[in-house]
Amino acid sequence: MAVVRALFSANITPTLVINAGELWDADDPVVRQHPEWFSDDLDAIARRTRPAPVMEEATAEPGVRRATRKSA
């Protein structure tokens, strides 16, 4: 049985969800209708997560005073 890997994630219909990197049977009707959505290169997709950006806090917590300077 040949398999292919999904190239992207999408909700096609309420009952059809494609997740990037998911393996699908190459004979599946969805794969046959939309071969451009899949790759037979099983190493084509490598899932990576980026670290969350560091967010600067603009306000102080309740009860905490912020240090401020008066502008000239």
N, CA, C and O atoms as a Tripos MOL2 file, in Angstrom:
@<TRIPOS>MOLECULE
protein
  288   287    72     0     0
PROTEIN
NO_CHARGES

@<TRIPOS>ATOM
      1 N           0.8510   -1.1810    0.0000 N.3       1 MET1
      2 CA          0.0000    0.0000    0.0000 C.3       1 MET1
      3 C           0.8910    1.2380    0.0000 C.2       1 MET1
      4 O           1.7270    1.4110    0.8870 O.2       1 MET1
      5 N           0.7070    2.0880   -0.9930 N.am      2 ALA2
      6 CA          1.4660    3.3280   -1.0960 C.3       2 ALA2
      7 C           0.8040    4.4040   -0.2420 C.2       2 ALA2
      8 O          -0.4190    4.4560   -0.1120 O.2       2 ALA2
      9 N           1.6370    5.2540    0.3320 N.am      3 VAL3
     10 CA          1.1150    6.3640    1.1290 C.3       3 VAL3
     11 C           1.7140    7.6650    0.6160 C.2       3 VAL3
     12 O           2.7730    7.6770   -0.0110 O.2       3 VAL3
     13 N           1.0190    8.7500    0.8940 N.am      4 VAL4
     14 CA          1.4810   10.0950    0.5650 C.3       4 VAL4
     15 C           1.3390   10.9590    1.8080 C.2       4 VAL4
     16 O           0.6210   10.6070    2.7440 O.2       4 VAL4
     17 N           2.0210   12.0790    1.8070 N.am      5 ARG5
     18 CA          1.9860   12.9880    2.9550 C.3       5 ARG5
     19 C           1.3000   14.2870    2.5500 C.2       5 ARG5
     20 O           1.5890   14.8460    1.4920 O.2       5 ARG5
     21 N           0.3800   14.7690    3.4060 N.am      6 ALA6
     22 CA         -0.3240   16.0330    3.1570 C.3       6 ALA6
     23 C           0.6540   17.1960    3.2460 C.2       6 ALA6
     24 O           1.4980   17.2370    4.1420 O.2       6 ALA6
     25 N           0.5420   18.1390    2.3210 N.am      7 LEU7
     26 CA          1.4600   19.2730    2.2630 C.3       7 LEU7
     27 C           1.0080   20.4760    3.0840 C.2       7 LEU7
     28 O           1.8050   21.3790    3.3380 O.2       7 LEU7
     29 N          -0.2620   20.5030    3.5040 N.am      8 PHE8
     30 CA         -0.7750   21.6490    4.2590 C.3       8 PHE8
     31 C          -1.9490   21.2030    5.1220 C.2       8 PHE8
     32 O          -2.4380   20.0810    4.9870 O.2       8 PHE8
     33 N          -2.3900   22.0760    5.9970 N.am      9 SER9
     34 CA         -3.5570   21.8110    6.8390 C.3       9 SER9
     35 C          -4.7350   22.6290    6.3230 C.2       9 SER9
     36 O          -4.5820   23.7890    5.9420 O.2       9 SER9
     37 N          -5.9130   22.0050    6.3170 N.am     10 ALA10
     38 CA         -7.1140   22.7210    5.8810 C.3      10 ALA10
     39 C          -8.3540   21.9580    6.3060 C.2      10 ALA10
     40 O          -8.3450   20.7310    6.4100 O.2      10 ALA10
     41 N          -9.4120   22.7000    6.5470 N.am     11 ASN11
     42 CA        -10.7390   22.1240    6.7540 C.3      11 ASN11
     43 C         -11.4590   22.2580    5.4190 C.2      11 ASN11
     44 O         -11.9510   23.3350    5.0810 O.2      11 ASN11
     45 N         -11.5230   21.1800    4.6690 N.am     12 ILE12
     46 CA        -12.1250   21.2140    3.3440 C.3      12 ILE12
     47 C         -13.6430   21.2440    3.4590 C.2      12 ILE12
     48 O         -14.2960   22.0640    2.8150 O.2      12 ILE12
     49 N         -14.2000   20.3700    4.2620 N.am     13 THR13
     50 CA        -15.6270   20.3540    4.5870 C.3      13 THR13
     51 C         -15.7190   20.0620    6.0780 C.2      13 THR13
     52 O         -14.7000   19.7620    6.7000 O.2      13 THR13
     53 N         -16.8970   20.1380    6.6650 N.am     14 PRO14
     54 CA        -16.9870   19.8310    8.0990 C.3      14 PRO14
     55 C         -16.4980   18.4200    8.4530 C.2      14 PRO14
     56 O         -16.0780   18.1760    9.5850 O.2      14 PRO14
     57 N         -16.5510   17.5090    7.5060 N.am     15 THR15
     58 CA        -16.1320   16.1330    7.8030 C.3      15 THR15
     59 C         -14.7880   15.7750    7.1910 C.2      15 THR15
     60 O         -14.2740   14.6850    7.4450 O.2      15 THR15
     61 N         -14.1990   16.6670    6.3870 N.am     16 LEU16
     62 CA        -12.9100   16.3930    5.7610 C.3      16 LEU16
     63 C         -11.8760   17.3980    6.2320 C.2      16 LEU16
     64 O         -11.9150   18.5690    5.8520 O.2      16 LEU16
     65 N         -10.9550   16.9370    7.0580 N.am     17 VAL17
     66 CA         -9.8890   17.7750    7.5930 C.3      17 VAL17
     67 C          -8.5580   17.1750    7.1670 C.2      17 VAL17
     68 O          -8.3230   15.9780    7.3350 O.2      17 VAL17
     69 N          -7.6940   18.0120    6.6170 N.am     18 ILE18
     70 CA         -6.3570   17.5880    6.2300 C.3      18 ILE18
     71 C          -5.3720   18.2780    7.1660 C.2      18 ILE18
     72 O          -5.4370   19.4910    7.3610 O.2      18 ILE18
     73 N          -4.4720   17.5100    7.7340 N.am     19 ASN19
     74 CA         -3.4400   18.0570    8.6070 C.3      19 ASN19
     75 C          -2.0800   17.8820    7.9470 C.2      19 ASN19
     76 O          -1.7430   16.7890    7.4910 O.2      19 ASN19
     77 N          -1.2990   18.9570    7.8970 N.am     20 ALA20
     78 CA          0.0220   18.9060    7.2760 C.3      20 ALA20
     79 C           0.8540   17.7980    7.9060 C.2      20 ALA20
     80 O           0.9070   17.6560    9.1280 O.2      20 ALA20
     81 N           1.4980   17.0210    7.0520 N.am     21 GLY21
     82 CA          2.3510   15.9530    7.5300 C.3      21 GLY21
     83 C           1.6400   14.6340    7.7390 C.2      21 GLY21
     84 O           2.2900   13.6140    7.9660 O.2      21 GLY21
     85 N           0.3180   14.6330    7.6660 N.am     22 GLU22
     86 CA         -0.4750   13.4280    7.8660 C.3      22 GLU22
     87 C          -0.2610   12.4630    6.7010 C.2      22 GLU22
     88 O          -0.1560   12.8870    5.5500 O.2      22 GLU22
     89 N          -0.1970   11.1810    6.9980 N.am     23 LEU23
     90 CA         -0.0690   10.1730    5.9590 C.3      23 LEU23
     91 C          -1.4440    9.7460    5.4780 C.2      23 LEU23
     92 O          -2.3420    9.5030    6.2850 O.2      23 LEU23
     93 N          -1.6090    9.6550    4.1690 N.am     24 TRP24
     94 CA         -2.8650    9.2530    3.5400 C.3      24 TRP24
     95 C          -2.5850    8.1010    2.5960 C.2      24 TRP24
     96 O          -1.4950    8.0040    2.0310 O.2      24 TRP24
     97 N          -3.5590    7.2330    2.4260 N.am     25 ASP25
     98 CA         -3.4820    6.1570    1.4500 C.3      25 ASP25
     99 C          -3.4750    6.7870    0.0540 C.2      25 ASP25
    100 O          -4.3260    7.6240   -0.2450 O.2      25 ASP25
    101 N          -2.5390    6.4010   -0.7920 N.am     26 ALA26
    102 CA         -2.4310    6.9790   -2.1310 C.3      26 ALA26
    103 C          -3.6540    6.6810   -2.9860 C.2      26 ALA26
    104 O          -3.8950    7.3760   -3.9730 O.2      26 ALA26
    105 N          -4.4270    5.6690   -2.6310 N.am     27 ASP27
    106 CA         -5.6310    5.3160   -3.3870 C.3      27 ASP27
    107 C          -6.8910    5.9980   -2.8580 C.2      27 ASP27
    108 O          -7.9830    5.7500   -3.3700 O.2      27 ASP27
    109 N          -6.7600    6.8500   -1.8440 N.am     28 ASP28
    110 CA         -7.9200    7.5520   -1.2850 C.3      28 ASP28
    111 C          -8.5150    8.4760   -2.3500 C.2      28 ASP28
    112 O          -7.7700    9.1130   -3.0950 O.2      28 ASP28
    113 N          -9.8540    8.5580   -2.4310 N.am     29 PRO29
    114 CA        -10.4940    9.4260   -3.4290 C.3      29 PRO29
    115 C         -10.0400   10.8980   -3.3500 C.2      29 PRO29
    116 O          -9.9130   11.5540   -4.3840 O.2      29 PRO29
    117 N          -9.7980   11.4130   -2.1510 N.am     30 VAL30
    118 CA         -9.3440   12.8040   -2.0060 C.3      30 VAL30
    119 C          -7.9630   12.9630   -2.6340 C.2      30 VAL30
    120 O          -7.7010   13.9560   -3.3120 O.2      30 VAL30
    121 N          -7.0930   12.0070   -2.4170 N.am     31 VAL31
    122 CA         -5.7380   12.0650   -2.9770 C.3      31 VAL31
    123 C          -5.8060   11.9610   -4.4990 C.2      31 VAL31
    124 O          -5.0600   12.6450   -5.2010 O.2      31 VAL31
    125 N          -6.6800   11.1250   -5.0030 N.am     32 ARG32
    126 CA         -6.8180   10.9820   -6.4570 C.3      32 ARG32
    127 C          -7.3630   12.2510   -7.1050 C.2      32 ARG32
    128 O          -6.9340   12.6210   -8.1980 O.2      32 ARG32
    129 N          -8.3090   12.9230   -6.4360 N.am     33 GLN33
    130 CA         -8.8960   14.1470   -6.9940 C.3      33 GLN33
    131 C          -7.9600   15.3460   -6.8910 C.2      33 GLN33
    132 O          -7.9830   16.2280   -7.7480 O.2      33 GLN33
    133 N          -7.1320   15.3810   -5.8390 N.am     34 HIS34
    134 CA         -6.2650   16.5400   -5.5880 C.3      34 HIS34
    135 C          -4.8330   16.0970   -5.2850 C.2      34 HIS34
    136 O          -4.3610   16.2880   -4.1650 O.2      34 HIS34
    137 N          -4.1390   15.5150   -6.2500 N.am     35 PRO35
    138 CA         -2.7780   15.0390   -5.9860 C.3      35 PRO35
    139 C          -1.8030   16.1710   -5.6420 C.2      35 PRO35
    140 O          -0.7620   15.9250   -5.0340 O.2      35 PRO35
    141 N          -2.1370   17.4130   -6.0300 N.am     36 GLU36
    142 CA         -1.2560   18.5470   -5.7220 C.3      36 GLU36
    143 C          -1.2410   18.8880   -4.2340 C.2      36 GLU36
    144 O          -0.3640   19.6250   -3.7840 O.2      36 GLU36
    145 N          -2.1860   18.3690   -3.4710 N.am     37 TRP37
    146 CA         -2.2530   18.6040   -2.0290 C.3      37 TRP37
    147 C          -1.3390   17.6540   -1.2570 C.2      37 TRP37
    148 O          -1.1720   17.8080   -0.0470 O.2      37 TRP37
    149 N          -0.7470   16.6780   -1.9400 N.am     38 PHE38
    150 CA          0.0090   15.6170   -1.2820 C.3      38 PHE38
    151 C           1.3500   15.4120   -1.9690 C.2      38 PHE38
    152 O           1.5370   15.8100   -3.1190 O.2      38 PHE38
    153 N           2.2740   14.7930   -1.2610 N.am     39 SER39
    154 CA          3.5830   14.4850   -1.8120 C.3      39 SER39
    155 C           3.9190   13.0310   -1.5230 C.2      39 SER39
    156 O           3.6540   12.5240   -0.4320 O.2      39 SER39
    157 N           4.5070   12.3650   -2.5150 N.am     40 ASP40
    158 CA          4.9380   10.9900   -2.2670 C.3      40 ASP40
    159 C           6.3140   10.9500   -1.6210 C.2      40 ASP40
    160 O           6.7910    9.8800   -1.2420 O.2      40 ASP40
    161 N           6.9600   12.1130   -1.4910 N.am     41 ASP41
    162 CA          8.2310   12.2150   -0.7730 C.3      41 ASP41
    163 C           7.8980   12.3230    0.7160 C.2      41 ASP41
    164 O           7.4940   13.3850    1.1880 O.2      41 ASP41
    165 N           8.0650   11.2370    1.4430 N.am     42 LEU42
    166 CA          7.6520   11.2080    2.8480 C.3      42 LEU42
    167 C           8.5220   12.0660    3.7490 C.2      42 LEU42
    168 O           8.1720   12.2870    4.9080 O.2      42 LEU42
    169 N           9.6500   12.5560    3.2420 N.am     43 ASP43
    170 CA         10.5020   13.4650    4.0140 C.3      43 ASP43
    171 C          10.2430   14.9180    3.6370 C.2      43 ASP43
    172 O          10.9640   15.8060    4.0920 O.2      43 ASP43
    173 N           9.2220   15.1810    2.8110 N.am     44 ALA44
    174 CA          8.9730   16.5260    2.2920 C.3      44 ALA44
    175 C           8.5320   17.5040    3.3700 C.2      44 ALA44
    176 O           8.8180   18.6970    3.2700 O.2      44 ALA44
    177 N           7.8550   17.0320    4.3800 N.am     45 ILE45
    178 CA          7.3270   17.9160    5.4230 C.3      45 ILE45
    179 C           8.0170   17.5960    6.7370 C.2      45 ILE45
    180 O           7.9960   16.4560    7.1990 O.2      45 ILE45
    181 N           8.6150   18.5870    7.3210 N.am     46 ALA46
    182 CA          9.1810   18.4370    8.6590 C.3      46 ALA46
    183 C           8.4800   19.4600    9.5400 C.2      46 ALA46
    184 O           8.5900   20.6620    9.2990 O.2      46 ALA46
    185 N           7.7750   19.0050   10.5370 N.am     47 ARG47
    186 CA          7.0550   19.9190   11.4110 C.3      47 ARG47
    187 C           8.0410   20.6080   12.3420 C.2      47 ARG47
    188 O           8.8770   19.9700   12.9820 O.2      47 ARG47
    189 N           7.9210   21.9110   12.3980 N.am     48 ARG48
    190 CA          8.7700   22.7000   13.2810 C.3      48 ARG48
    191 C           7.9020   23.7340   13.9760 C.2      48 ARG48
    192 O           6.9840   24.2990   13.3820 O.2      48 ARG48
    193 N           8.2020   23.9650   15.2160 N.am     49 THR49
    194 CA          7.5040   25.0330   15.9230 C.3      49 THR49
    195 C           8.4990   26.1360   16.2090 C.2      49 THR49
    196 O           9.6490   25.8830   16.5690 O.2      49 THR49
    197 N           8.0470   27.3390   16.0470 N.am     50 ARG50
    198 CA          8.8960   28.4890   16.3550 C.3      50 ARG50
    199 C           8.6510   28.8880   17.8020 C.2      50 ARG50
    200 O           7.5270   28.7830   18.2930 O.2      50 ARG50
    201 N           9.6840   29.3390   18.4790 N.am     51 PRO51
    202 CA          9.4370   29.8160   19.8410 C.3      51 PRO51
    203 C           8.5160   31.0350   19.8070 C.2      51 PRO51
    204 O           8.5750   31.8490   18.8850 O.2      51 PRO51
    205 N           7.6850   31.1450   20.8050 N.am     52 ALA52
    206 CA          6.7670   32.2760   20.8940 C.3      52 ALA52
    207 C           7.5690   33.5610   21.0460 C.2      52 ALA52
    208 O           8.5670   33.5880   21.7660 O.2      52 ALA52
    209 N           7.1400   34.6290   20.3720 N.am     53 PRO53
    210 CA          7.8600   35.8910   20.5110 C.3      53 PRO53
    211 C           7.7620   36.4160   21.9450 C.2      53 PRO53
    212 O           6.7530   36.2260   22.6240 O.2      53 PRO53
    213 N           8.8070   37.0620   22.3790 N.am     54 VAL54
    214 CA          8.8200   37.6330   23.7220 C.3      54 VAL54
    215 C           7.9980   38.9100   23.6940 C.2      54 VAL54
    216 O           8.2670   39.8210   22.9100 O.2      54 VAL54
    217 N           7.0020   38.9650   24.5520 N.am     55 MET55
    218 CA          6.1260   40.1310   24.5980 C.3      55 MET55
    219 C           6.5200   41.0140   25.7700 C.2      55 MET55
    220 O           6.6670   40.5470   26.8990 O.2      55 MET55
    221 N           6.6830   42.2790   25.4850 N.am     56 GLU56
    222 CA          7.0130   43.2320   26.5350 C.3      56 GLU56
    223 C           5.7330   43.6230   27.2540 C.2      56 GLU56
    224 O           4.7190   43.9090   26.6170 O.2      56 GLU56
    225 N           5.7780   43.6350   28.5780 N.am     57 GLU57
    226 CA          4.6050   44.0580   29.3450 C.3      57 GLU57
    227 C           4.5420   45.5730   29.3630 C.2      57 GLU57
    228 O           5.4940   46.2400   29.7690 O.2      57 GLU57
    229 N           3.4180   46.1110   28.9210 N.am     58 ALA58
    230 CA          3.2670   47.5610   28.8550 C.3      58 ALA58
    231 C           2.6300   48.1250   30.1130 C.2      58 ALA58
    232 O           2.7160   49.3270   30.3630 O.2      58 ALA58
    233 N           1.9980   47.2850   30.8990 N.am     59 THR59
    234 CA          1.3390   47.7730   32.1040 C.3      59 THR59
    235 C           1.7950   46.9520   33.3020 C.2      59 THR59
    236 O           2.2640   45.8220   33.1640 O.2      59 THR59
    237 N           1.6490   47.5350   34.4540 N.am     60 ALA60
    238 CA          2.0250   46.8480   35.6880 C.3      60 ALA60
    239 C           0.8640   45.9940   36.1730 C.2      60 ALA60
    240 O          -0.2910   46.2430   35.8300 O.2      60 ALA60
    241 N           1.1800   45.0000   36.9610 N.am     61 GLU61
    242 CA          0.1510   44.1660   37.5850 C.3      61 GLU61
    243 C          -0.6350   45.0260   38.5770 C.2      61 GLU61
    244 O          -0.1280   46.0580   39.0180 O.2      61 GLU61
    245 N          -1.8430   44.6370   38.9350 N.am     62 PRO62
    246 CA         -2.6080   45.4080   39.9120 C.3      62 PRO62
    247 C          -1.8300   45.5570   41.2240 C.2      62 PRO62
    248 O          -1.3010   44.5850   41.7640 O.2      62 PRO62
    249 N          -1.7750   46.7780   41.7150 N.am     63 GLY63
    250 CA         -1.0910   47.0610   42.9760 C.3      63 GLY63
    251 C           0.3960   47.3110   42.8190 C.2      63 GLY63
    252 O           1.0690   47.5720   43.8150 O.2      63 GLY63
    253 N           0.9400   47.2430   41.6090 N.am     64 VAL64
    254 CA          2.3750   47.4660   41.3820 C.3      64 VAL64
    255 C           2.5240   48.7870   40.6240 C.2      64 VAL64
    256 O           1.8120   49.0580   39.6570 O.2      64 VAL64
    257 N           3.4800   49.6010   41.0990 N.am     65 ARG65
    258 CA          3.7290   50.8740   40.4520 C.3      65 ARG65
    259 C           4.8480   50.7220   39.4300 C.2      65 ARG65
    260 O           5.8520   50.0520   39.6740 O.2      65 ARG65
    261 N           4.6560   51.3470   38.3040 N.am     66 ARG66
    262 CA          5.6920   51.3380   37.2790 C.3      66 ARG66
    263 C           6.6450   52.4850   37.5210 C.2      66 ARG66
    264 O           6.2430   53.5670   37.9500 O.2      66 ARG66
    265 N           7.9080   52.2400   37.2410 N.am     67 ALA67
    266 CA          8.8980   53.3110   37.3240 C.3      67 ALA67
    267 C           8.7920   54.1400   36.0430 C.2      67 ALA67
    268 O           8.9170   53.6090   34.9400 O.2      67 ALA67
    269 N           8.5640   55.4220   36.1950 N.am     68 THR68
    270 CA          8.4630   56.2920   35.0110 C.3      68 THR68
    271 C           9.3460   57.4990   35.2060 C.2      68 THR68
    272 O           9.7020   57.8590   36.3280 O.2      68 THR68
    273 N           9.6940   58.1190   34.0930 N.am     69 ARG69
    274 CA         10.4800   59.3430   34.1400 C.3      69 ARG69
    275 C           9.6420   60.4670   33.5380 C.2      69 ARG69
    276 O           8.8740   60.2570   32.6000 O.2      69 ARG69
    277 N           9.8070   61.6550   34.0960 N.am     70 LYS70
    278 CA          9.1170   62.7990   33.5440 C.3      70 LYS70
    279 C           9.8910   63.2600   32.3050 C.2      70 LYS70
    280 O          11.1210   63.3150   32.3000 O.2      70 LYS70
    281 N           9.1300   63.5900   31.2560 N.am     71 SER71
    282 CA          9.7910   64.0790   30.0410 C.3      71 SER71
    283 C          10.1610   65.5470   30.2220 C.2      71 SER71
    284 O           9.5000   66.2870   30.9500 O.2      71 SER71
    285 N          11.2030   65.9400   29.5620 N.am     72 ALA72
    286 CA         11.7170   67.3220   29.7110 C.3      72 ALA72
    287 C          10.9040   68.3040   28.9460 C.2      72 ALA72
    288 O          11.2000   69.4990   28.9650 O.2      72 ALA72
@<TRIPOS>BOND
     1     1     2 1
     2     2     3 1
     3     3     4 2
     4     3     5 am
     5     5     6 1
     6     6     7 1
     7     7     8 2
     8     7     9 am
     9     9    10 1
    10    10    11 1
    11    11    12 2
    12    11    13 am
    13    13    14 1
    14    14    15 1
    15    15    16 2
    16    15    17 am
    17    17    18 1
    18    18    19 1
    19    19    20 2
    20    19    21 am
    21    21    22 1
    22    22    23 1
    23    23    24 2
    24    23    25 am
    25    25    26 1
    26    26    27 1
    27    27    28 2
    28    27    29 am
    29    29    30 1
    30    30    31 1
    31    31    32 2
    32    31    33 am
    33    33    34 1
    34    34    35 1
    35    35    36 2
    36    35    37 am
    37    37    38 1
    38    38    39 1
    39    39    40 2
    40    39    41 am
    41    41    42 1
    42    42    43 1
    43    43    44 2
    44    43    45 am
    45    45    46 1
    46    46    47 1
    47    47    48 2
    48    47    49 am
    49    49    50 1
    50    50    51 1
    51    51    52 2
    52    51    53 am
    53    53    54 1
    54    54    55 1
    55    55    56 2
    56    55    57 am
    57    57    58 1
    58    58    59 1
    59    59    60 2
    60    59    61 am
    61    61    62 1
    62    62    63 1
    63    63    64 2
    64    63    65 am
    65    65    66 1
    66    66    67 1
    67    67    68 2
    68    67    69 am
    69    69    70 1
    70    70    71 1
    71    71    72 2
    72    71    73 am
    73    73    74 1
    74    74    75 1
    75    75    76 2
    76    75    77 am
    77    77    78 1
    78    78    79 1
    79    79    80 2
    80    79    81 am
    81    81    82 1
    82    82    83 1
    83    83    84 2
    84    83    85 am
    85    85    86 1
    86    86    87 1
    87    87    88 2
    88    87    89 am
    89    89    90 1
    90    90    91 1
    91    91    92 2
    92    91    93 am
    93    93    94 1
    94    94    95 1
    95    95    96 2
    96    95    97 am
    97    97    98 1
    98    98    99 1
    99    99   100 2
   100    99   101 am
   101   101   102 1
   102   102   103 1
   103   103   104 2
   104   103   105 am
   105   105   106 1
   106   106   107 1
   107   107   108 2
   108   107   109 am
   109   109   110 1
   110   110   111 1
   111   111   112 2
   112   111   113 am
   113   113   114 1
   114   114   115 1
   115   115   116 2
   116   115   117 am
   117   117   118 1
   118   118   119 1
   119   119   120 2
   120   119   121 am
   121   121   122 1
   122   122   123 1
   123   123   124 2
   124   123   125 am
   125   125   126 1
   126   126   127 1
   127   127   128 2
   128   127   129 am
   129   129   130 1
   130   130   131 1
   131   131   132 2
   132   131   133 am
   133   133   134 1
   134   134   135 1
   135   135   136 2
   136   135   137 am
   137   137   138 1
   138   138   139 1
   139   139   140 2
   140   139   141 am
   141   141   142 1
   142   142   143 1
   143   143   144 2
   144   143   145 am
   145   145   146 1
   146   146   147 1
   147   147   148 2
   148   147   149 am
   149   149   150 1
   150   150   151 1
   151   151   152 2
   152   151   153 am
   153   153   154 1
   154   154   155 1
   155   155   156 2
   156   155   157 am
   157   157   158 1
   158   158   159 1
   159   159   160 2
   160   159   161 am
   161   161   162 1
   162   162   163 1
   163   163   164 2
   164   163   165 am
   165   165   166 1
   166   166   167 1
   167   167   168 2
   168   167   169 am
   169   169   170 1
   170   170   171 1
   171   171   172 2
   172   171   173 am
   173   173   174 1
   174   174   175 1
   175   175   176 2
   176   175   177 am
   177   177   178 1
   178   178   179 1
   179   179   180 2
   180   179   181 am
   181   181   182 1
   182   182   183 1
   183   183   184 2
   184   183   185 am
   185   185   186 1
   186   186   187 1
   187   187   188 2
   188   187   189 am
   189   189   190 1
   190   190   191 1
   191   191   192 2
   192   191   193 am
   193   193   194 1
   194   194   195 1
   195   195   196 2
   196   195   197 am
   197   197   198 1
   198   198   199 1
   199   199   200 2
   200   199   201 am
   201   201   202 1
   202   202   203 1
   203   203   204 2
   204   203   205 am
   205   205   206 1
   206   206   207 1
   207   207   208 2
   208   207   209 am
   209   209   210 1
   210   210   211 1
   211   211   212 2
   212   211   213 am
   213   213   214 1
   214   214   215 1
   215   215   216 2
   216   215   217 am
   217   217   218 1
   218   218   219 1
   219   219   220 2
   220   219   221 am
   221   221   222 1
   222   222   223 1
   223   223   224 2
   224   223   225 am
   225   225   226 1
   226   226   227 1
   227   227   228 2
   228   227   229 am
   229   229   230 1
   230   230   231 1
   231   231   232 2
   232   231   233 am
   233   233   234 1
   234   234   235 1
   235   235   236 2
   236   235   237 am
   237   237   238 1
   238   238   239 1
   239   239   240 2
   240   239   241 am
   241   241   242 1
   242   242   243 1
   243   243   244 2
   244   243   245 am
   245   245   246 1
   246   246   247 1
   247   247   248 2
   248   247   249 am
   249   249   250 1
   250   250   251 1
   251   251   252 2
   252   251   253 am
   253   253   254 1
   254   254   255 1
   255   255   256 2
   256   255   257 am
   257   257   258 1
   258   258   259 1
   259   259   260 2
   260   259   261 am
   261   261   262 1
   262   262   263 1
   263   263   264 2
   264   263   265 am
   265   265   266 1
   266   266   267 1
   267   267   268 2
   268   267   269 am
   269   269   270 1
   270   270   271 1
   271   271   272 2
   272   271   273 am
   273   273   274 1
   274   274   275 1
   275   275   276 2
   276   275   277 am
   277   277   278 1
   278   278   279 1
   279   279   280 2
   280   279   281 am
   281   281   282 1
   282   282   283 1
   283   283   284 2
   284   283   285 am
   285   285   286 1
   286   286   287 1
   287   287   288 2
@<TRIPOS>SUBSTRUCTURE
     1 MET1         2 RESIDUE 1 A MET
     2 ALA2         6 RESIDUE 1 A ALA
     3 VAL3        10 RESIDUE 1 A VAL
     4 VAL4        14 RESIDUE 1 A VAL
     5 ARG5        18 RESIDUE 1 A ARG
     6 ALA6        22 RESIDUE 1 A ALA
     7 LEU7        26 RESIDUE 1 A LEU
     8 PHE8        30 RESIDUE 1 A PHE
     9 SER9        34 RESIDUE 1 A SER
    10 ALA10       38 RESIDUE 1 A ALA
    11 ASN11       42 RESIDUE 1 A ASN
    12 ILE12       46 RESIDUE 1 A ILE
    13 THR13       50 RESIDUE 1 A THR
    14 PRO14       54 RESIDUE 1 A PRO
    15 THR15       58 RESIDUE 1 A THR
    16 LEU16       62 RESIDUE 1 A LEU
    17 VAL17       66 RESIDUE 1 A VAL
    18 ILE18       70 RESIDUE 1 A ILE
    19 ASN19       74 RESIDUE 1 A ASN
    20 ALA20       78 RESIDUE 1 A ALA
    21 GLY21       82 RESIDUE 1 A GLY
    22 GLU22       86 RESIDUE 1 A GLU
    23 LEU23       90 RESIDUE 1 A LEU
    24 TRP24       94 RESIDUE 1 A TRP
    25 ASP25       98 RESIDUE 1 A ASP
    26 ALA26      102 RESIDUE 1 A ALA
    27 ASP27      106 RESIDUE 1 A ASP
    28 ASP28      110 RESIDUE 1 A ASP
    29 PRO29      114 RESIDUE 1 A PRO
    30 VAL30      118 RESIDUE 1 A VAL
    31 VAL31      122 RESIDUE 1 A VAL
    32 ARG32      126 RESIDUE 1 A ARG
    33 GLN33      130 RESIDUE 1 A GLN
    34 HIS34      134 RESIDUE 1 A HIS
    35 PRO35      138 RESIDUE 1 A PRO
    36 GLU36      142 RESIDUE 1 A GLU
    37 TRP37      146 RESIDUE 1 A TRP
    38 PHE38      150 RESIDUE 1 A PHE
    39 SER39      154 RESIDUE 1 A SER
    40 ASP40      158 RESIDUE 1 A ASP
    41 ASP41      162 RESIDUE 1 A ASP
    42 LEU42      166 RESIDUE 1 A LEU
    43 ASP43      170 RESIDUE 1 A ASP
    44 ALA44      174 RESIDUE 1 A ALA
    45 ILE45      178 RESIDUE 1 A ILE
    46 ALA46      182 RESIDUE 1 A ALA
    47 ARG47      186 RESIDUE 1 A ARG
    48 ARG48      190 RESIDUE 1 A ARG
    49 THR49      194 RESIDUE 1 A THR
    50 ARG50      198 RESIDUE 1 A ARG
    51 PRO51      202 RESIDUE 1 A PRO
    52 ALA52      206 RESIDUE 1 A ALA
    53 PRO53      210 RESIDUE 1 A PRO
    54 VAL54      214 RESIDUE 1 A VAL
    55 MET55      218 RESIDUE 1 A MET
    56 GLU56      222 RESIDUE 1 A GLU
    57 GLU57      226 RESIDUE 1 A GLU
    58 ALA58      230 RESIDUE 1 A ALA
    59 THR59      234 RESIDUE 1 A THR
    60 ALA60      238 RESIDUE 1 A ALA
    61 GLU61      242 RESIDUE 1 A GLU
    62 PRO62      246 RESIDUE 1 A PRO
    63 GLY63      250 RESIDUE 1 A GLY
    64 VAL64      254 RESIDUE 1 A VAL
    65 ARG65      258 RESIDUE 1 A ARG
    66 ARG66      262 RESIDUE 1 A ARG
    67 ALA67      266 RESIDUE 1 A ALA
    68 THR68      270 RESIDUE 1 A THR
    69 ARG69      274 RESIDUE 1 A ARG
    70 LYS70      278 RESIDUE 1 A LYS
    71 SER71      282 RESIDUE 1 A SER
    72 ALA72      286 RESIDUE 1 A ALA
